[in-house]
Amino acid sequence: MKKYVAAIDIGTSGSKAIILDDKAAVVASATEEYPLHSPRPSWNEQDPADWWQGACDSLKKAIQKAGVSPNDIGALGLSGQMHGLVPLDKDGNVIRRAYLWNDSRCDKQCRDVIEKLGGLDKLLGYTNNNLLPGYQGGKIIWLREEEPQNYERMAKALLPKDYLRYMLTGEYATEVSDASGTGFFDVKKRAWSEELIKKLDLPMSLFPKAFESDHITGKITARAAELTGLAEGTPVVGGGGDAVIQTTGMGIIKDGVLGVILGTSGNVTMGMSKYQDNKGGTLQFFCNNASDLYHVMGVQLAGGGSYQWYRNTLCQEEIRQAKELGVDPYELMNKAAASSPAGSKRVLYLPYLSGERCPYSDPNLRAAFIGLSQGYTKAEITRSVMEGVTYGLRQIGDAMLAIAPVSMSHIIVSGGGGSSPLWRQIISDIFQLPVKKLAGGEEGGAYGAGLVAGIGIGLWKNLAEACSNVKVATVDEPNNANKAIYDEMFGIYNDMYKTLKPIYDRLAAG
């Protein structure tokens, strides 16, 4: 039996490679950054060649840091940013830079598809998901309409991590969790929706074969072995889209436990033990990383990104002081926010810096502070950003309970925002649930991909056994004294969308 597995995550900011031992402990980690290209507002692209270089370099470094023989690494697992489009020609060459998950240029095409099908309910009947502008499906239609010369050359449409799989193994393949986020995948049948694809006049040959996440999908070629440091013939396991497989790495695989991931976006997730209809298409309902499980998720586009924007735009003094003190500016911001009472003295922040995806799919929304007066200080404003983001996360959690009414036991939090004790307490108080932070949560999707890779080669029997290795680092209990003010402020926050929606639309029209 092999003693180790490797995993790699192709993120938006960089490639992270890790090595896990047979106790699921991380023995080495390495990260390589690469650029993001934004040729126009809301257009976001990356060069797949940068992913490949980053993957090769980070894998080599991780293996060297671990000090293990490549022959002792039993498998490689893959994770990656979801929804993107990598168009390849008939020879497997990249036609143009890849469109990313946060590229919304195809909003019109998505609306046109829904209209052509006869409305959202018709679309949900094929996929159980709305066709969001971030999804790969709308990007394919956009390419056909706006860059027909590139569309005519396209022989395969791959997701980001599956381009890496192709470069590693020479195989065109995907797996069900990432395919669920294309907009063209029948989540109930765990297969491509051939009927929908045919209705949209697209060739089925564009789409790679979809495997279950823990299936072996190919083996490392001699050329890839030379570039990555892995042994030739090492199995490459299906893996998962980052938003799904990251929660697998957090042990969130069945009903009753919420996951909150506070990175640039804010994700609320839950594993589900059975299929459910995604009524209204508010949420994203995907296949999970085991063949009998599903995954429900809602994405807030500017979660931790709101706090980062606030730091960069309005906290220059804190940045200056932090540099003098040799600390992180967030430490000073968090300290100030902690001096404000729960509810921020009734100041509300609306976290719509990038429009919104859930619970409102609306690109016209914009961020706002509401309730300011002369008596307030920066402490209230700072805390209101944390609270406003968390109210939005609770909205997503409530939407999940509407389609799957189960008793929630606790929340598991990860991502940069989850490292803040104050923010974890705010989450606990607003949701009125215990909040747990895990050891090793900073490895993100790569850790989940490592667990799934281990299942693929029999290192662990199933997800339950693999996830039993996940350790809890901290637990924050809800403060009942804050329940009344947070319930009241959450009620006001809930009313803001319908109150301000006409104003947002008028602003966008200009």
N, C-alpha and C positions, 0 to 999 in steps of 0.2 A: 504493500500500500504506500502510495506517495505521501510525503509528510507536509507538503505545502501546496497552496494554490496562489496564483497571481490574478490580479484584477486591474482593470483600467477604466477610468471615467473620462469621456470626452466632454468637458464642460464648456461653458461659454467663454470663461476667462483663461482656462488652461486645461492641460491633461494631467490627471493624477493617477499614478500607478502604486499599488500596494502589494505586499506579500503577506499572506496569512499562514499560520501554522495549523496543525490539526486540532487545536483547541480554539480556533477562530480568533487568536490574538494577532494583532498587527505587528509584524517583526521589522518591517521597513516600509517607507513611503517616500515618494518623490513626485515633484510637480514641475511642469514646464508650461510657461505662459505663451500665448500667441495673440495676435491682434484681432480686433473687431473692426469691420468696415461699415460705415453708415453714409452711403452716398446721398441720401435724402432723408428728411425727417420720417421716422417710422419704418425706414428701410434698414435692415441689419443683415450683414452677410459675413461669411468667413471663407477662407480658402481651405478646402479639404487637405491640401498638401501641408498646411500648417498643423492640422490635426495629426496627420501621419508622422510628421517629424517630431511633434511633441510626444506622441505615443511611443515612438521608438526610443527617444532619449530618456523619457521618464521610466520606461520599463527597464532599460539597461541600468540606470542609476539605482532603481529599487532593488534589483537583483544583486548588484554589487554591494549596496548597503546592508542587505540581509546576510550576505556572506554564505549563500546557499548554492548548491550545484543546480544548474538548469534542469538536470536529469531528475532532481527531486521535486520539481514543480509539476504537479499532476494535471493541471488544467489552467486555462485562462478564461476569466469571466469578463463580460463587457457591459458597461453602462454608458449612457450618453444623453446629452441634451435631446429632448424629444421634438417631434413635429417638423424638423427641418427637411429641406429637399436638396439632395445631391443628385443632379442629373448626369448620367453617364451615357456615352455613345456605345455603339455595338462592339467596340474594342475595349471597353472598360475605362475609357479616358474621361476625365471630368470636363464637362462642356463649358461651365461657367461657375463662378463662386456660388456657394450654397446659401440658400435663404434660411434664416434662423426662426426659432420659435417666437421671437419677439418682433418679427417682421410682419407688419399688418397691411402691406400694400394690396393684398387680395381681398379686402373687405367687400368690394363690389362683387367680385366673382362668387364669394360665399353666399351673398344675398341672392344673386342670380340663380345659383344652384337650388336654393331652397324654394324660390319662386317657381322654377321649372318643374320641380317635383310635386308642387301643389301644397307647400307649406311645411312648417317645422315638424308637425306630427308625422307626415309622410317620411321625412328624412329619418326621424327617430325609429320608425319601423324597420329601416334598413340597418342602422348602426347603433342605436340607443344613445347617440351623441349629437349635439349641435355641430355644425360645420363652422368652427371658430376661425377667424382670420390667421391665427397662429399655426393652424394645422397644415400638414403637407398637402392635403387635397386641394385646397383653394390655390395654393402656390402652383400646382400642376396646371390648373385651369388658367391662371394668370400667365404662365409661360406660354401656353397655347395661344392666348389672345394677344399678348404684348411682345413676345419674342418668338414668333413662329419659326424663324430660322433655327433657333436652338431647340424648340420643341420637336421639329422634324428630325433632328439628329438624336433625340433622346431614345435610348433603348431600355434603360433601367432607371427607376426612381428609387433611390435609397435614402434611408434615415442616417443621421450622422454616425452612430456607432456601427451601423451595418456597412458603411463605407470602410470603416476600419476593419471589420470582419473580412470584407472582400480583399483588402490589401494584405491581410494576414494569412488567408487561406485560399484565395482565388475563388471562393464560393459566394454566390448571390443568395442571401438568406436574411430573414428577420425573425423576430419572435413576437408572441401575441401581445405582450404588454405595451411595447413601443408601437406596434402596428395599430393598436386600439386608438392611438392618438393621431392617426392620419386623416380621419373623417370618412374613410372608405372601408372600414373593417366592421364586420358583423360580430359584435362582442358576445352576443348570446351563442352563436354557433362557433365562435373562436376561429373564424376564417374570413378571408376577404369577401366582401359583399359583391359577388359577381353581377348580380342583377343591377345594383346601383351603378357600378362601373360601366356596364353596358349601356345603361340609360344616358350616361354622360359622354358616350361615344369615345371612351378611352380603351386602349388595348390591355387585356389582362397581362400580357407579356411584360408590361412595365413593372409589375409588382413581384418582388421575390417571394419564394416559398416561406410561409410562416410556421415556425416551430413553437413548441412549448418552451418556456424560459430555461428549463434545466436540461434540455436535450443538447447533445453534441452536434454542432453544425458544420464542423470542418476541422482541419488540422494545420498547424503552423508549417508553412512551406520553408524550403531551404533558404530562399532569399529573405523571408521574414525573420527566420532564426538568426541569420547573420546580422540583421539590423536591430533586432530587439534584445538579443541575448537569451531568448528562450530556446529550448531544444526543438529541433525539427521533429514534427509529428506530434507535438503537444496538442491535446484536444482543446478546441475553442467552444465553450458552452454558450447557449443562446443569450443569456443575460437579461437585461431589461432597460426600459426607458428610465431615466434618472428619477423622475418624480415618483415612480412606482417602486423601483428597486431600492431607493433610499429608505422608504418606509419599511421594506422587508428587512433591511439592515438595522432598523430600529425595533424590530420584533412586532410590528403592527401588521398582522396577517388575518385577523378575524374580528368580528363585530365586538363593539363595546369599549374599544380603546381608540381615542382620537390621536392623530399625529398632527403636530403643528411645526412646520418648517419655516423659519424666518431667515431666508436668504435675501437676495434682491427682491424676489417676489415673496408672497406669504401663502403657503399651501396648508390647507386643512385636509386630512386624509383619514380614511378608515378602511381596513380590510373587511371583506364580506364573504360569508360562507355560502351564499347562494345568489343567483342572478336576481336583479330587481329592475323594473322598468324605471328609466330616468325621466319621470314625468316633467314636462315642460322644458327639458334639456338644460336646466339651470346648472347642473353639476357635470363632471366628467366621469363616466363610468367605464372602467377598463378591465381587461383581463389581468389577473394577478400573476405572480411568478410561480404558482402551482396550478395544475390543470383543473382543480376543483374549487379554486378561490377567485374572487373578484376584488376590485379596488375602486373605491369612490373617492372623488377629490374635487375640491374647489380651489381656484387660484385667484389670489388678490395680486394684481400686477405690481403694486409698489408697496410691499410689506416692509422688510428691512430697508428697502430702497428709499422709503420715505424718511427714515431716520438718517440715512446716509446723505440724502439731499439736504435735509435740515442742517446737518453738520457742515457740509460744504458751502452752503449758501448763507446761513445765519449765525454760524458759530466760529467765525474767524478768530475771535478773542480766545475762545477755548482751545483752538488749534495752536495758537501762539503760546499760551500758558503751558499746554501739554508738552510742547517741544522743549520749553525751558525746564520743566520738571522731569522730563524723560518718561512720560506716561502716555497712554492712549487718550485722545480727546474724548472718547466715549465715557471714560471714567469720570471726567469732570462733568459732562452732560448728565450722566446718570445720577451723580451726587446732587446736582441741582434739582433734577426731577424728583428725587426722593424727599426733598424738603417741601414739596407741594403736596397737599392732601389728595386723597383718592377723589377722582372726579375733576381734578384740575380747576377747582372753584368754578365749575360749570362752563369751561372752555371746551369746545369740540374741534377736532381736526378731522377733515374728510380726506382719505388717502388716495385720491384719484389723480395722481401725477401723470399717469399714462393711460387715462381712461380707466375702464374696469372690465374684468372678465366675469367675475362671480361675486355676489349673486346677481349682478346686473351686467349683461354683456353690452357695453355701451361705450364706444370710443369718444363720445362727446363729453364725458364727465371730466371735471378738473378738481384739483385739490383746493381746500379752503380751510381757514380758521374762522370759527363762528363763536361769538360771545365775548370778544375782547373788550376791555374797558381800561381806563387810566390806572386803576388800582392794581392791575396785574403785573407780575414780573416774568422774567424769562423762564423761571422755574415752572410756572403753570403752562407756558407754551411748549416747553420741552416735554413735560409729562403728557400733555394732550396728544402729542404725536404718537407716543407709545400706546396710549389708551385708544386713540382713534383707529389705529391699525388693528388693535385687538377687538374693538367692536365689530369691525368688518370681518375678522376671523370668526367671531361668534355667529354672525349672520350665516356664514357658510356652514358652520356646525349645525345650526338650526335647520338649514335646508337639508342636510343629510338625515337628520332625525325625522324629517317630514316624509322621506321615502323609505326609511328603515328605522322605525321606532324601537330602539333598543335602549337598555339601561347602560349608561356610560360609567365606567369605573374610574378612569383617570386619563390624563393627557401625557403623551411623551413629546418632548420638545427638542428640536435640534436647529442647526444653522447659527449664524453669527448672533442674531438677536437672542437666541436661547442661552447664550453665555452670560447674559446680564441677569443677576439675581433679582433686581427690581422688575425687569420685564417679565420674568417667570412668575413673580408674585402677582403682577397685574393680570396676567393670563389666568392664573389660578382664581383670582378674585372675581373677574368678569365672567368666567365660565362656571365658577363655584365647583371646581373639581381639583383634586390633587394634580400637580404637575411634576413629572419625573424627567430628569436629564440623564442621558446615558453616558457611560465611559466610552471614549473613542468615537463619539458622534461626528467629530470633525472630518472623518474620512468619507462621509456622504455616500453617494451612489456606488463608489468603488467597493465599500465594505459589503453592501448587499450583493454586488456582483460576485465578490469572493465567496460568500455563503452559497449562492446558487451554483457557482462553479464546483464547489465541493460536493453538492448534492449530485451534480451531473456525473461525477466519477465515483460516487459511493462513499465519500468521506463522511457524510451524514445522510441519514435515511430520507429525511424530508425537511420542509421548512420549519416545522415545529422543533425538531431536534437541533437544526442549525441555529435557530433563534434562541434556543435555551442558553446559548453561550453569551448572549448580550447581558451586560452588567449595568445596574443603576448606580449613578454617581451621586445625585441629589434628589430630594423630594421637597416640594413646597406645598403646604396645605392652605386651603382658602381661608381668608380672614372674614368671618361672618359679619364683622362690624362694617365692612365695606359693601356688603351685598345690596343694601337699599339704594345707596347713591349710584352704584354701577347699573343696577336694574333701571333706575330712572333715566340715567344718561343714555343707556342703550336704547331705551324707548324713543328718546328724542332723536338719536342718531338714525334709528330706523325710519323716522318720518322725513329725514332730510332729502332723500332721493326724490320722492314724489313731489316735495315742495320746490326743489331747485331744478328739477328736470327741464321745465320750460325755459328757464334762464340759461342753462347749459346749452340747449339747442340753439337759442338765439345767438349766444357767443360763438358757437361753432359755425353758424351760418355766415358770420362775418369774415 
